[in-house]
Amino acid sequence: MSRPQPLAGPPVLLIGGDAAALSIARSLHARGVKVRALAGPDSPLRWSRCAELVPIAGPDFFERVEAFLLGPDSAPYHGSVLFTVNDSGLSLLIEQREALSEHFLLDRSDVDAQRCMLDKIASYEAARDSGVPTPRFWLAQDDLEPIKDQLVFPLIVKPRHAHEASEMLNRKKYVRAETFEEAASAVKWLSLIH
């Protein structure tokens, strides 16, 4: 098996330090790219030789990351390619794109498409409108009674913006409901997020 060709270019600064970040760091490191990661001190990256960990400690991780990136402490990392490995990081890159682009290299992305991807209902509607098969879905408000007869169980209840609910869902992206009562309870519970 041949070795991957080295990549020339600036270092990469990853936002996030989960298993996906570790995989990306390994891949980039194997190609000769210097990788740093903004991650919690307990991130799997703390043991990796593929990336330098830039620890972001405390609650409200993405608020702290935003403050770090927009503040003076990020100066040693200016000029890096800023890359995220999750929806919360993508949301940060979308909302602070202009300010971040003054100091970091960002992808050439379609911000409207990214916003659509973060919104589960918009994603399903865009897929359906493009002729892509989708699972059945319903936009649930506080009361499921009007659509009760349409629902098929088991089903999953997802927040419209899963990254905003990850803490409430213990880092899961949905609640599985076996009955109408469970679905109604999950919808009411998730409505507290918005």
N, C-alpha and C positions, 0 to 999 in steps of 0.2 A: 504494500500500500504506500503510495507516494505521500510525502508531507505536503500540507497546504502551502501555497505560495505566500510569502510575507506581504502584508499590506503596508503601504506607506501612508502616513497621515498623522493627524493629531491624536492625542490620547482621548479616551472615552470616559465620561463621567456618568455612571449608571445611577438612576434614582430607584432605590429599592434593593433589598438584599435577600430575597427569597430564593427558592430552588431555581426559578427561571433565571434570576440574575447570575447565579453560580454557573449555570449552563452557558449563558452568553459570555460571561467573563472567561471561562475556559476556552471557548471557541475563539474569541478575539485574541487572547493571550497566545494561543497556539499559532496565530498568524502574526505575532510580533507587535501587537497593539498594547500600549500601556493602558491598563484599566484601573479606574478608581470607582468606588461605590459609596454613595450616601446611604447608609443603612444603620439599623439599630445595632447596639453593641453585641447582641446575641445572635446576629445574622450568621447563617452558615458560611458566609464569606470571611468571617473572622479567622478561620483556619486555612483559608485558601492561599496558595502562592500565586494565584492567577490575577488577583486584584488587591489593591491597597484599600483597606476599609477606612472611610471617613465617617466616624461614628456620629450618629444623630440620636441623642438619648432623650428620654422623657416621653410624656404623652403627647398627643396631637402631632404625630410624626410628620405629616405632610405640611402642616403649618410651620413646623420647625425647619423643614427642608426649604420651603419657600423663603423664609426669613434668611436662611443661610445663603441661598443662591442669589438673592437680591441684595444681600448685605456685604460688608467689606471682607468678611472671613472667606468668601469664595474667590478672592482675587488670585490666589495661587493656581486656581483651576480654570481661569479665564482662557478662552481659546479651545477648550475641550469640546468634543461632540457631546451634547447632552442627550441622553437616551433613557427612556423609562421602560419598566418591565410590568407595569400594571395600570389599571384604569384610573386610580387616584393620581398617579404621576402624570398620566396623559391629560387629565383634567387640569392639573397645574400647568403643564406646558401650553395648553390651549389658552387658559385664562391670563397667563403672564408672558405670552409669546413675544410681544414687542419688547418688554423690558429684558427678558432673558436673551433675546437675540443680540442685544448690545454687547454681551460678554461671552456668549457661548455659540457654538454652531448647532443649529437645529435642522431637523429634517425638512425636506420640501414636501409639505403635506397639504391636503385639502382639509382645512379646519372644520368646514361644514360637514364633511364626511366623517371626521373624527367625532364630532358632536353627535351625529346620528348613531355612530357605533356605540357610544356610551349610553344612549337612551334606548332601552330594550324595546319599547313599543315602536319607536321610529325605525329601529333596525328591522324588526319583523315586517312593518309596513313597507319599507323600502324593498326588502326581499320579495314580498308578495307582489308588489307593484311591478317588479322586474321579472316576474314569472319564476322565481326561485321557490321551490317547495319549502314551506315552513310548518312547524307544528301549529295546531289550533291555538289561538290566544285571544284573550279578552282584556280590555282595559277595565280594571276593577276600581271602583270608587269605594266609599265607605260601606255601601250596602250591596251585597251580592244577590239579593232576592230577585231583582229584575232579570238576571241571567241564570238563575238557579237551574232551570231545565236544560240549558245548553251545556253545562259543565260535565266533563267526563273524568271519572276518578280511576286511579290516583292522578293527581295533577301537582304541578309545582307553582308556588306563588313566589314571584320575584319582584323586588322593588324596581321601579323604572330605572333608577340609577344605582346599580348594585354596589358600586364602590363607596357610595355614601352610607350604606347600611352594613358594611362588613363587620364592624364592631358589634352591632346588635345581633348579627347572625353568627357570631363566633367564627368569623372569617369564611363562612360559607356564602354562597350566592343565591340561595333560595330556601324555601321551607316546603317540605313535601306534605301534602294533605291527602288523606285517605277518604275523608268525608266532607260533606258540605260544611258542617260545623267547624272542622279544623281549618278549612279554607277561609271561612268567614272570620275566624279568630286571627288567622295569620294576616289577612288583609287589614283588619283593624289595628293589629300590633304594628305592622309596617307603615301604616298611615301616620303613625306618631313621628316618623323620621322626617316627613315633609311637612 
